[in-house]
Amino acid sequence: MTIRRAAGLTCASLLLFLLLPGPGLDARWSSPTDRIDDAAFWRLFSEFSEPGGYFRSDNLVSNERAFAAVLPEIARRSSGRSAYVGVGPEQNFSYIAALRPRIAFIVDIRRQNAILHLLYKAVFELSPSRAEFLSLLFSRPRPRHLGPRSGVRDFFEAFAVVPASADSFAANLEGIRSRLVEQHGFVLSDQDLGALRDVYSAFFEAGPELKYSFRSSRRGRPFPTYAELMTAADDLGVPRSFLANEDSYQEVRELQRRNLVIPVVGDFAGSKAVKAVAVYLRARGFVVTAFYASNVEFYLFRNDGWRSFYGNVAALPVDHRSVLVRSAFRGFGMGYPGTSLEGRLQLDPIEDLVTAFRRGGISSYGDLLARSK
């Protein structure tokens, strides 16, 4: 991502808010019914967010096929105190389904990404099953033969031949808007609502063939489709996306229903968003078990943003299980041989990463690529 420094923490009242349990949140997290109320959710989104920044691609869908291979290891690292932090679009849900955290924050420099996640929030809440989720997401009638035990490939083969409905799109969009604005009480500007329509229209127009670049100049490149990402399998051939089975879908849906997947507009190298998340989680006894950073570090090494980022990472509450999930792409004009659209994923222990940074062992993107795990 193109990284732009964001504004700093604005006032002492924000820090006080971070340190207190707050309305709607039980600091003990003692039962599966724990949730954040609507006002607290919107306050977290609003107070933690920085001004939005720019990225060159739509990025409505991930471009990383390899995520399924690391999900079994992510699942093994889960604990009762696990929290998740990530960036970008839908791939976060697959990490969440594997980790099963108590709370998740999605931090991205683009406000459009936050709007995308609010769209997803409404779609999850309105969809009791995977079949209804895909029907609502793509504005396509649900094939009646699909059920809870249907395989994920069966879902996408069925939806691929069902035409989208303009009438359904219009009705669905109004239902999504109503869910967010009227039921939850979220304060979305006219610009936000316009972005909501634009994002949702991409899913309507492209359906399961939606790719990483939909309307940008990079549209013709061989990125994976939404269907290919959702049917991605691990090294044993087992599908691992959040739509791979009903249990994984329901895991993410329940967190969404309890307002525990919180989008934040923020620069990884900024002075506010990541720090705010860190203080909030630490005050409540959570540990960031997985931090999905995609390839953001590559862009941060184009300037001094990487120093601020690792300072922010150092503020996160972590333990020996905690890993940063990095997508390491070859090439990218950094002087490394070869280029690839298929980034390999690294699991970098965060405690070790922070120690290396503090000791001066990280000064280039090449140093990160050498930390392959």
C-alpha positions as CSV (number, residue, x, y, z in Angstrom):
1,M,0.0,0.0,0.0
2,T,1.0,3.6,-0.5
3,I,1.5,4.7,3.1
4,R,0.7,8.2,4.4
5,R,1.4,9.2,8.0
6,A,-1.7,9.9,9.9
7,A,-2.6,12.3,12.7
8,G,-1.5,11.5,16.2
9,L,-3.6,10.7,19.2
10,T,-5.8,13.7,19.6
11,C,-6.7,14.0,23.3
12,A,-6.4,12.4,26.8
13,S,-10.1,11.4,26.7
14,L,-9.3,8.8,24.0
15,L,-6.6,7.2,26.1
16,L,-9.0,7.1,29.1
17,F,-11.6,5.4,26.8
18,L,-9.0,2.8,25.8
19,L,-8.1,1.9,29.3
20,L,-11.6,1.5,30.7
21,P,-13.9,-1.5,29.9
22,G,-16.5,0.8,28.5
23,P,-20.2,0.3,27.9
24,G,-21.3,-2.9,26.4
25,L,-17.9,-4.7,26.9
26,D,-17.3,-7.1,29.8
27,A,-13.6,-6.9,30.5
28,R,-13.6,-10.5,31.9
29,W,-14.9,-12.1,28.7
30,S,-16.3,-15.0,30.6
31,S,-18.9,-16.4,28.3
32,P,-19.7,-17.0,24.6
33,T,-22.3,-14.3,24.7
34,D,-19.8,-11.5,25.2
35,R,-20.4,-8.7,22.8
36,I,-19.9,-5.0,22.1
37,D,-23.0,-2.9,21.8
38,D,-23.6,-0.8,18.7
39,A,-22.6,2.5,20.3
40,A,-19.3,1.1,21.6
41,F,-18.6,-0.5,18.2
42,W,-19.1,2.8,16.3
43,R,-17.1,4.6,18.9
44,L,-14.2,2.2,18.4
45,F,-14.4,2.7,14.7
46,S,-14.6,6.4,14.9
47,E,-12.1,7.1,17.7
48,F,-9.4,4.7,16.5
49,S,-9.6,5.7,12.8
50,E,-7.2,8.0,11.0
51,P,-7.9,10.0,7.8
52,G,-8.1,7.7,4.8
53,G,-5.3,7.2,2.4
54,Y,-4.8,6.1,-1.2
55,F,-4.0,2.7,-2.7
56,R,-3.6,2.0,-6.4
57,S,-5.9,-1.0,-6.7
58,D,-9.6,-1.6,-5.8
59,N,-8.4,-4.5,-3.6
60,L,-12.0,-5.7,-3.0
61,V,-10.7,-9.2,-3.1
62,S,-7.3,-10.6,-2.0
63,N,-4.7,-11.6,-4.5
64,E,-3.0,-14.2,-2.3
65,R,-3.8,-17.9,-3.1
66,A,-1.4,-19.4,-0.6
67,F,-3.2,-18.4,2.6
68,A,-4.8,-21.9,3.1
69,A,-1.5,-23.5,3.6
70,V,-0.8,-21.6,6.8
71,L,-4.2,-21.8,8.4
72,P,-3.7,-25.1,10.2
73,E,-0.7,-23.6,12.0
74,I,-2.7,-20.4,12.8
75,A,-5.4,-22.7,14.3
76,R,-2.8,-24.5,16.5
77,R,-1.7,-21.2,18.0
78,S,-5.1,-20.2,19.3
79,S,-5.7,-19.6,23.0
80,G,-8.5,-18.3,25.2
81,R,-6.9,-14.8,25.1
82,S,-6.4,-14.6,21.3
83,A,-7.1,-11.4,19.4
84,Y,-6.6,-10.9,15.7
85,V,-5.4,-7.9,13.7
86,G,-5.4,-7.8,9.9
87,V,-5.5,-5.7,6.8
88,G,-7.4,-5.8,3.5
89,P,-10.5,-7.6,2.4
90,E,-12.1,-11.0,2.8
91,Q,-9.0,-13.1,3.6
92,N,-9.2,-11.8,7.2
93,F,-12.3,-13.9,7.6
94,S,-10.4,-17.1,6.8
95,Y,-7.7,-16.3,9.4
96,I,-10.4,-15.5,11.9
97,A,-12.2,-18.8,11.2
98,A,-9.0,-20.7,11.8
99,L,-7.8,-18.7,14.9
100,R,-11.2,-18.3,16.5
101,P,-10.2,-15.1,18.4
102,R,-12.2,-13.4,21.0
103,I,-12.1,-10.1,19.0
104,A,-10.7,-8.9,15.7
105,F,-9.6,-5.5,14.3
106,I,-9.1,-4.9,10.5
107,V,-6.8,-1.9,10.1
108,D,-6.4,-0.5,6.5
109,I,-5.4,2.9,5.2
110,R,-8.4,3.0,2.8
111,R,-11.7,4.1,4.1
112,Q,-13.2,2.1,1.3
113,N,-11.9,-1.1,3.0
114,A,-13.7,-0.1,6.2
115,I,-16.9,0.4,4.2
116,L,-16.3,-3.0,2.5
117,H,-16.2,-4.6,6.0
118,L,-19.3,-2.8,7.1
119,L,-21.0,-4.3,4.0
120,Y,-19.7,-7.7,4.9
121,K,-20.9,-7.2,8.5
122,A,-24.5,-6.6,7.3
123,V,-24.3,-9.5,4.8
124,F,-23.1,-11.9,7.5
125,E,-25.8,-10.8,10.0
126,L,-28.6,-11.1,7.4
127,S,-27.4,-14.5,6.2
128,P,-28.0,-17.6,8.5
129,S,-26.1,-19.9,6.2
130,R,-23.4,-19.9,3.5
131,A,-26.0,-20.3,0.8
132,E,-27.8,-17.2,1.9
133,F,-24.5,-15.3,2.3
134,L,-23.5,-15.9,-1.3
135,S,-27.0,-15.2,-2.6
136,L,-27.0,-11.8,-0.8
137,L,-23.4,-11.0,-1.6
138,F,-23.8,-11.6,-5.3
139,S,-27.5,-10.6,-5.7
140,R,-28.2,-14.0,-7.2
141,P,-31.0,-16.5,-6.3
142,R,-30.0,-19.3,-4.0
143,P,-29.8,-22.7,-5.7
144,R,-32.2,-24.8,-3.7
145,H,-30.1,-28.0,-3.7
146,L,-27.3,-26.4,-1.6
147,G,-27.3,-27.2,2.1
148,P,-25.1,-27.1,5.2
149,R,-23.2,-30.1,4.1
150,S,-22.6,-29.0,0.6
151,G,-18.9,-28.6,-0.4
152,V,-17.5,-25.2,-1.0
153,R,-16.8,-26.1,-4.7
154,D,-20.4,-27.1,-5.1
155,F,-21.5,-23.7,-3.9
156,F,-19.4,-21.8,-6.4
157,E,-20.2,-24.1,-9.3
158,A,-23.9,-23.6,-8.6
159,F,-23.7,-19.8,-8.2
160,A,-21.5,-19.4,-11.3
161,V,-24.5,-20.3,-13.6
162,V,-27.1,-18.3,-11.7
163,P,-27.7,-14.9,-13.2
164,A,-27.6,-11.8,-11.0
165,S,-30.8,-9.9,-10.5
166,A,-30.9,-6.1,-10.7
167,D,-34.1,-6.0,-8.6
168,S,-32.5,-8.1,-5.9
169,F,-29.5,-5.8,-6.0
170,A,-31.6,-2.8,-5.3
171,A,-33.6,-4.4,-2.6
172,N,-30.5,-6.0,-1.0
173,L,-28.7,-2.7,-1.0
174,E,-31.5,-1.0,0.8
175,G,-31.7,-3.8,3.3
176,I,-27.9,-3.5,4.0
177,R,-28.1,0.2,4.4
178,S,-31.1,-0.1,6.7
179,R,-29.2,-2.7,8.8
180,L,-26.2,-0.5,9.3
181,V,-27.9,2.9,9.6
182,E,-31.3,2.3,11.1
183,Q,-30.8,-0.9,13.1
184,H,-27.2,-0.4,14.3
185,G,-27.3,3.4,14.3
186,F,-24.0,3.8,12.5
187,V,-23.4,7.3,11.2
188,L,-22.5,7.0,7.5
189,S,-22.0,10.1,5.4
190,D,-23.4,10.4,1.9
191,Q,-19.9,9.7,0.6
192,D,-19.8,6.5,2.7
193,L,-23.2,5.4,1.4
194,G,-22.0,6.1,-2.2
195,A,-18.9,3.9,-1.5
196,L,-21.2,1.2,-0.1
197,R,-23.1,1.2,-3.3
198,D,-20.0,1.1,-5.5
199,V,-18.5,-1.7,-3.5
200,Y,-21.6,-3.8,-3.5
201,S,-22.1,-3.2,-7.3
202,A,-18.8,-4.8,-8.0
203,F,-20.0,-8.0,-6.4
204,F,-23.2,-7.7,-8.3
205,E,-21.5,-7.1,-11.7
206,A,-18.6,-9.7,-11.4
207,G,-20.1,-12.3,-9.0
208,P,-17.8,-15.2,-8.1
209,E,-15.4,-14.0,-10.8
210,L,-14.6,-10.8,-8.9
211,K,-10.8,-10.2,-8.8
212,Y,-8.3,-8.0,-6.8
213,S,-8.5,-5.3,-9.5
214,F,-12.0,-4.7,-10.8
215,R,-12.1,-1.2,-12.1
216,S,-8.4,-0.2,-11.9
217,S,-5.7,-0.3,-14.6
218,R,-4.4,-3.6,-13.3
219,R,-7.7,-5.4,-14.1
220,G,-6.2,-7.6,-16.9
221,R,-3.6,-9.3,-14.7
222,P,-4.0,-13.0,-13.8
223,F,-5.3,-12.5,-10.2
224,P,-7.3,-15.2,-8.6
225,T,-11.1,-14.9,-8.6
226,Y,-13.3,-14.8,-5.5
227,A,-14.3,-18.4,-6.3
228,E,-10.7,-19.6,-6.5
229,L,-9.8,-18.0,-3.2
230,M,-12.8,-19.4,-1.4
231,T,-12.0,-22.9,-2.7
232,A,-8.3,-22.8,-1.9
233,A,-7.0,-25.8,-0.1
234,D,-4.1,-26.5,2.2
235,D,-1.1,-28.8,1.5
236,L,-3.3,-31.9,2.1
237,G,-6.0,-30.7,-0.3
238,V,-8.4,-29.6,2.4
239,P,-10.3,-26.4,1.6
240,R,-9.7,-23.8,4.3
241,S,-11.5,-20.6,3.6
242,F,-14.2,-19.2,5.9
243,L,-16.7,-20.6,3.4
244,A,-15.1,-24.1,3.3
245,N,-17.7,-25.5,5.8
246,E,-20.6,-24.3,7.8
247,D,-18.8,-24.3,11.1
248,S,-16.1,-21.9,9.8
249,Y,-18.8,-19.6,8.4
250,Q,-20.8,-19.6,11.6
251,E,-17.6,-18.8,13.6
252,V,-17.1,-15.6,11.7
253,R,-20.8,-14.8,11.6
254,E,-21.2,-15.0,15.4
255,L,-18.3,-12.5,15.9
256,Q,-20.0,-10.2,13.4
257,R,-23.3,-10.5,15.1
258,R,-21.7,-9.6,18.4
259,N,-19.9,-6.6,16.9
260,L,-16.5,-8.2,17.5
261,V,-15.0,-7.7,14.0
262,I,-14.1,-4.0,14.0
263,P,-12.8,-2.2,10.9
264,V,-10.5,0.8,11.5
265,V,-9.1,3.3,9.0
266,G,-5.4,3.4,9.7
267,D,-1.9,3.6,8.5
268,F,0.3,0.8,9.8
269,A,3.0,3.4,10.3
270,G,0.7,6.0,11.7
271,S,0.7,7.4,15.2
272,K,-2.9,6.5,16.2
273,A,-4.8,3.5,14.9
274,V,-2.4,0.5,15.6
275,K,-1.4,2.1,19.0
276,A,-5.0,2.6,19.9
277,V,-5.8,-1.1,19.2
278,A,-2.7,-2.1,21.2
279,V,-3.7,-0.1,24.2
280,Y,-7.3,-1.4,24.1
281,L,-6.3,-5.0,23.8
282,R,-3.6,-4.8,26.4
283,A,-6.0,-3.2,28.9
284,R,-8.4,-6.1,28.6
285,G,-5.9,-8.9,28.8
286,F,-5.9,-10.0,25.2
287,V,-2.9,-11.2,23.2
288,V,-2.5,-10.6,19.4
289,T,-1.9,-14.2,18.3
290,A,-2.0,-13.4,14.6
291,F,-1.3,-10.2,12.8
292,Y,-1.9,-10.5,9.1
293,A,0.2,-7.8,7.4
294,S,0.0,-9.0,3.8
295,N,2.8,-7.2,1.9
296,V,2.4,-3.8,3.6
297,E,6.0,-4.0,4.9
298,F,7.3,-3.9,1.3
299,Y,5.7,-0.4,0.8
300,L,6.9,0.8,4.2
301,F,10.5,0.1,3.3
302,R,10.2,2.6,0.4
303,N,10.5,5.3,3.1
304,D,11.1,5.4,6.9
305,G,7.6,4.1,7.6
306,W,8.9,0.7,8.6
307,R,10.6,2.1,11.7
308,S,7.3,3.5,12.9
309,F,5.5,0.3,12.0
310,Y,7.8,-1.9,14.1
311,G,7.4,0.6,16.9
312,N,3.7,0.1,16.7
313,V,4.1,-3.7,16.5
314,A,6.2,-3.6,19.7
315,A,3.3,-1.9,21.5
316,L,1.0,-4.9,20.8
317,P,0.3,-7.4,23.6
318,V,1.9,-10.7,22.4
319,D,3.3,-14.0,23.7
320,H,5.3,-16.9,22.4
321,R,2.4,-18.0,20.1
322,S,2.1,-14.6,18.3
323,V,3.0,-14.4,14.7
324,L,3.0,-11.8,11.9
325,V,1.7,-13.3,8.7
326,R,3.7,-11.8,5.8
327,S,3.1,-12.1,2.1
328,A,6.6,-12.0,0.6
329,F,6.6,-11.2,-3.1
330,R,9.7,-11.5,-5.3
331,G,10.7,-8.6,-7.5
332,F,8.7,-5.4,-7.0
333,G,11.6,-3.3,-8.2
334,M,13.7,-4.0,-5.1
335,G,16.6,-5.5,-6.8
336,Y,15.6,-9.1,-6.1
337,P,15.7,-11.6,-9.0
338,G,12.4,-12.6,-10.6
339,T,8.9,-11.4,-10.2
340,S,5.8,-13.2,-9.0
341,L,2.1,-12.5,-8.4
342,E,2.1,-15.5,-6.1
343,G,3.5,-14.3,-2.8
344,R,4.7,-16.9,-0.3
345,L,3.5,-16.5,3.2
346,Q,5.9,-16.3,6.2
347,L,4.9,-16.7,9.8
348,D,7.3,-14.5,11.7
349,P,7.2,-14.8,15.6
350,I,6.4,-11.3,16.7
351,E,8.6,-11.4,19.8
352,D,11.6,-12.4,17.7
353,L,10.7,-9.7,15.1
354,V,10.6,-7.0,17.7
355,T,13.8,-8.1,19.3
356,A,15.6,-8.1,15.9
357,F,14.3,-4.6,15.2
358,R,15.4,-3.2,18.5
359,R,18.9,-4.7,18.1
360,G,19.3,-3.3,14.6
361,G,18.9,-6.6,12.8
362,I,16.3,-5.2,10.4
363,S,17.1,-2.4,8.1
364,S,15.8,-3.6,4.7
365,Y,13.1,-5.5,3.0
366,G,15.7,-8.2,2.2
367,D,16.2,-8.7,6.0
368,L,12.5,-9.6,6.2
369,L,12.7,-12.0,3.3
370,A,15.5,-13.8,5.0
371,R,13.3,-14.4,8.1
372,S,11.4,-17.1,6.3
373,K,9.5,-19.5,8.7
